[in-house]
Structures are given as structure tokens and as C-alpha cells.
Amino acid sequence: MSGARAGRLVLITSWLAAACTSRSPVPDATPSAPASSATVPEHAAWLLDGGVEDRFVRVAKHLRGFDVAMAETGYRHGELYWAGRDENWGYASYQVEKIETAVANGTERRPKRAASARMLEGALERVKEAIARRDAGAFDAAFTKLTATCNACHVSERVPFIHVVAPRVRLSPVVAAHAHDGGGP
């Protein structure tokens, strides 16, 4: 884990611990800053009701299971597709990284999904290789294989009715700088 990521994790954990153990103000998000004098907004009171165990159960409920990871993965699958079509290789690489993170977070919450989720590893590696080579043809083939692998995973998890395809309509506002025509909206 990188130092910056570990630092953010410590800050988030500290904030959650502070939020879960008292109704006192939440510390600032900087390691050396003193506790903030700001109070927790009333709309955040749902997190502070009850004891520590109740609070952690409530947070876990909101993080949910693998379905949340798959919702993010589905979004990023579409973004990955358009990044490849635009040959926006930096954005494509970013999306693969985020897909891996979403799946890893999902399997941490639901370990019984880990074996099926490992099916994605080889397909994602092929996508990464195509991105590294900046090869649009290889990307298309690797993306098609990734999509088929996603569907095979859904079948193995007994949710074959979740069948994904490459997006048919572009919803993403993100385009590669070279793909932008320079005109107005």
C-alpha cells in the first residue's frame, strides 16, 4: 500500500473511530491538525446514534455487499469501453485500476464471491497489455473477452439474468483531448 493511501486510510479510520465513539466534533482530515471546532451536522446524526457496535453495523449496511461493487464495476466497464474507442489510454488504464479496486473491495466484504471474481484476472491482464501497447485492435478483442468473462462470472454466481454488453450509447462526458473537436458545446 502506498504511503499516501495508507495515510488516507488512517485518516478515514480515525474519523470513523471518532464518529463511532462520541458525539464530539470530528477531527480535521489532516494528520497534524488539531480537532476541529465544527460539530457534526444534524443530517449526519444517523451515524452517531447508538453504541459503537450499532454504528459499525450501520456503516456496514450502507457499504453493502458485492452488488455495490458490481454497480461501480458496470459503470467503469462502460467508461473503459469509451476510453478504448477514443484511444484515451491513460483513462482506460485508470478505469482498469478502478475496476480492480471495486472488485477487491467487494470480495473483502463478501469473501464467498472471491473465487468467481478471480475469473476476471486474466481478462483484465489482456486489457492492460493492449492499453500498454496502445493497440486499439488488441483492446477491442481484450474488451470483448472481458465482457464475456463478466457474463461467465454472472452465470457461475447464479445471476445469468445480469448480462452485460459493450455500451451502445455514450453517456460519458470524458473524451481524449485529441478526440475533442475544439468547438463549443
C-alpha positions as CSV (number, residue, x, y, z in Angstrom):
1,M,0.0,0.0,0.0
2,S,1.4,3.4,-0.9
3,G,2.2,5.9,1.8
4,A,-0.4,8.3,0.6
5,R,-3.1,5.6,0.5
6,A,-2.1,4.3,4.0
7,G,-2.3,7.9,5.2
8,R,-5.8,8.4,3.9
9,L,-6.8,5.0,5.4
10,V,-5.5,6.1,8.8
11,L,-7.4,9.4,8.5
12,I,-10.7,7.7,7.5
13,T,-10.3,5.1,10.2
14,S,-9.6,7.9,12.7
15,W,-12.6,9.8,11.6
16,L,-14.8,6.8,11.8
17,A,-13.4,5.9,15.2
18,A,-14.1,9.4,16.5
19,A,-17.6,9.4,14.9
20,C,-18.3,6.0,16.4
21,T,-17.1,6.6,20.0
22,S,-18.6,10.0,20.8
23,R,-20.7,12.9,19.6
24,S,-17.7,15.2,19.9
25,P,-16.5,17.1,16.8
26,V,-14.9,15.1,14.1
27,P,-11.1,15.7,13.6
28,D,-9.9,17.6,10.6
29,A,-8.7,15.5,7.6
30,T,-5.0,16.5,8.1
31,P,-2.7,14.4,10.3
32,S,-1.2,17.3,12.2
33,A,-4.3,19.5,12.6
34,P,-6.0,19.8,16.0
35,A,-9.6,18.7,16.4
36,S,-12.0,20.9,14.5
37,S,-14.4,23.0,16.5
38,A,-17.1,22.2,13.9
39,T,-19.9,19.9,15.1
40,V,-21.3,17.1,13.2
41,P,-24.2,18.3,11.0
42,E,-27.7,17.2,12.1
43,H,-28.1,15.2,8.9
44,A,-25.2,13.0,9.9
45,A,-26.8,12.1,13.3
46,W,-27.9,8.8,11.9
47,L,-24.3,7.6,12.2
48,L,-23.9,8.7,15.8
49,D,-27.0,7.1,17.3
50,G,-26.5,4.0,19.5
51,G,-23.4,2.3,20.7
52,V,-20.1,1.6,18.8
53,E,-21.3,-1.8,17.6
54,D,-24.6,-0.3,16.3
55,R,-22.6,2.4,14.4
56,F,-20.4,-0.1,12.7
57,V,-23.3,-2.3,11.7
58,R,-25.0,0.8,10.3
59,V,-21.9,1.8,8.3
60,A,-21.6,-1.8,7.0
61,K,-25.2,-1.7,5.9
62,H,-24.6,1.3,3.8
63,L,-21.4,-0.1,2.3
64,R,-23.4,-3.3,1.5
65,G,-22.2,-6.3,-0.3
66,F,-21.0,-7.2,-3.7
67,D,-23.9,-5.5,-5.6
68,V,-22.4,-2.1,-4.9
69,A,-19.0,-3.2,-6.2
70,M,-20.7,-4.5,-9.3
71,A,-22.7,-1.3,-9.8
72,E,-19.4,0.6,-9.8
73,T,-17.7,-2.0,-12.0
74,G,-20.6,-1.8,-14.5
75,Y,-20.1,2.0,-14.7
76,R,-16.4,1.6,-15.2
77,H,-16.8,-1.1,-17.8
78,G,-18.7,1.4,-19.9
79,E,-16.1,4.1,-19.3
80,L,-13.4,1.6,-20.2
81,Y,-15.1,0.9,-23.5
82,W,-15.3,4.5,-24.5
83,A,-11.7,5.2,-23.3
84,G,-10.6,2.4,-25.7
85,R,-12.7,3.7,-28.5
86,D,-11.1,7.1,-28.1
87,E,-7.7,5.6,-27.6
88,N,-7.5,7.6,-24.4
89,W,-5.1,5.1,-22.9
90,G,-4.5,7.0,-19.6
91,Y,-8.2,7.0,-18.9
92,A,-8.5,3.3,-19.9
93,S,-5.7,2.4,-17.6
94,Y,-7.4,4.4,-14.8
95,Q,-10.7,2.5,-15.3
96,V,-9.0,-0.9,-15.2
97,E,-7.3,0.1,-11.9
98,K,-10.7,1.2,-10.5
99,I,-12.4,-2.0,-11.7
100,E,-9.7,-4.0,-9.8
101,T,-10.2,-1.8,-6.7
102,A,-14.0,-2.2,-6.8
103,V,-13.8,-5.9,-7.2
104,A,-11.2,-6.2,-4.4
105,N,-13.4,-4.1,-2.1
106,G,-16.4,-6.2,-2.9
107,T,-14.6,-9.5,-2.3
108,E,-13.3,-8.1,1.0
109,R,-17.0,-7.5,2.1
110,R,-18.2,-10.8,0.5
111,P,-15.3,-13.3,0.5
112,K,-17.6,-16.1,-0.9
113,R,-17.5,-14.1,-4.2
114,A,-13.7,-14.2,-4.4
115,A,-13.4,-17.4,-6.4
116,S,-15.7,-16.2,-9.1
117,A,-14.2,-12.7,-9.1
118,R,-10.7,-14.2,-9.8
119,M,-12.1,-15.2,-13.3
120,L,-11.6,-11.5,-14.2
121,E,-7.8,-11.5,-13.6
122,G,-6.7,-13.0,-16.9
123,A,-9.2,-10.9,-18.9
124,L,-8.1,-7.7,-17.2
125,E,-4.5,-8.5,-17.8
126,R,-5.1,-8.8,-21.5
127,V,-6.9,-5.4,-21.4
128,K,-3.9,-3.9,-19.6
129,E,-1.5,-5.3,-22.1
130,A,-3.5,-3.8,-25.0
131,I,-3.5,-0.5,-23.2
132,A,0.2,-0.6,-22.6
133,R,0.8,-1.3,-26.3
134,R,-1.7,1.4,-27.3
135,D,-3.2,-1.1,-29.6
136,A,-6.8,-0.4,-30.5
137,G,-7.4,-3.7,-32.2
138,A,-6.0,-5.7,-29.3
139,F,-8.0,-3.5,-26.9
140,D,-11.3,-4.3,-28.8
141,A,-10.5,-8.1,-28.6
142,A,-9.5,-7.9,-25.0
143,F,-12.6,-5.9,-24.1
144,T,-14.8,-8.4,-25.8
145,K,-13.1,-11.2,-23.8
146,L,-13.5,-9.2,-20.6
147,T,-17.2,-8.7,-21.3
148,A,-17.7,-12.4,-22.0
149,T,-15.8,-13.2,-18.7
150,C,-18.1,-10.9,-16.8
151,N,-21.1,-12.8,-18.1
152,A,-19.5,-16.2,-17.3
153,C,-18.9,-14.9,-13.8
154,H,-22.5,-13.9,-13.5
155,V,-23.6,-17.4,-14.7
156,S,-21.3,-19.0,-12.1
157,E,-22.8,-16.8,-9.4
158,R,-26.3,-17.8,-10.4
159,V,-27.3,-14.4,-11.8
160,P,-27.3,-15.2,-15.5
161,F,-30.0,-12.5,-16.0
162,I,-27.3,-9.9,-15.5
163,H,-25.9,-10.0,-19.0
164,V,-23.6,-7.1,-19.9
165,V,-22.6,-5.8,-23.4
166,A,-20.5,-3.0,-24.7
167,P,-22.4,0.2,-24.3
168,R,-24.5,1.3,-27.3
169,V,-25.0,4.9,-26.3
170,R,-22.3,7.1,-25.0
171,L,-23.2,8.7,-21.6
172,S,-19.7,9.7,-20.6
173,P,-18.6,13.3,-20.9
174,V,-15.0,12.2,-20.8
175,V,-13.1,12.2,-24.1
176,A,-9.5,12.2,-25.0
177,A,-8.0,15.6,-25.7
178,H,-7.2,14.5,-29.2
179,A,-10.8,13.4,-29.8
180,H,-12.2,16.8,-28.9
181,D,-13.1,18.8,-32.0
182,G,-12.2,22.1,-30.3
183,G,-15.7,23.5,-30.9
184,G,-18.2,24.7,-28.4
185,P,-20.9,22.7,-26.7
